[in-house]
Amino acid sequence: MAIEARIRELDARHRSLEELIEDEVSHLSSDDLRVRELKRQKLRLKEEMEALRAQAH
C-alpha cells in the first residue's frame, strides 16, 4: 500500500506541475528557463512513478 500512496502523491505533484507549465506558457513573457526546469521536474516525477509501478508488479 505504501507504494500506491507514493504513486498517488507523485501523480498529484505531476498534475500540479502540468498546471504550472500551462500557466507559465500562456503568458507572453514566459520564462523559458523556468518552463524547462518545470518540465524536467515533471519528467523526473513520471520516471519515478513508472519505476514504482514496475516495482509493484
PyMOL commands that set and color helices and strands:
alter all, ss='L'
color gray80, all
select helices_A, chain A and resi 2-26+32-56
alter helices_A, ss='H'
color red, helices_A
deselect
rebuild
show_as cartoon
